[in-house]
């Protein structure tokens, strides 16, 4: 799945949102490790990552060739500062209408609108891919993330009091959220200057 959009951040700088390609393997690995070291709201710790730059390149190639999954990079002045994506929950008949959403943004660029733009981009792609429901999990203490998700239409449907066990914070409650994707919007596909091309085509944010 292909995506490309240019946005203006709150500080006036221009940021490009685009699907990752095999050439971005090292950049994806770098932003993954950076973001996971900056916050306790993500699933893993940096040293738990077992992927290499080549494996990340292969992953991005697979997403670019997928019909219904994508990894979108936020690029500022040639540097990847954030990433977000959608993945099919499962390919079974009863679950293939559901997609999972994940996102991370470099802490140095929080508050500029990068996270909101990535979130909206993934919603558009999920609609274009034909999903009916987009889902996510967020740590309850991550108030900024929850506020953002609610502002774009996600609603809470449950909680897991012992979802994460943090090295420093102990038990972390996870908030389960879902967004019902409008059928009409799904049929319309891309909007405005966004380019969403259908081809044989996780969580921390502080806006």
Secondary structure, 3 states (H helix, E strand, C coil): CEEEEEEECCCCCEEEEEECCHHHHHHHHHHHHHHHHHCCCCCCCHHHCCCCHHHHHHHHHHHHCCCCCEEEEEEECCEEEEEEEEEECCCCCCCCCEEEEEEEECHHHCCCCHHHHHHHHHHHHHHHCCCCEEEEEEECCCHHHHHHHHHCCCEEEEEEEEEEEECCCEEEEEEEEEEECCHHHHHHCCCCCCEEECCCCCCCCCC
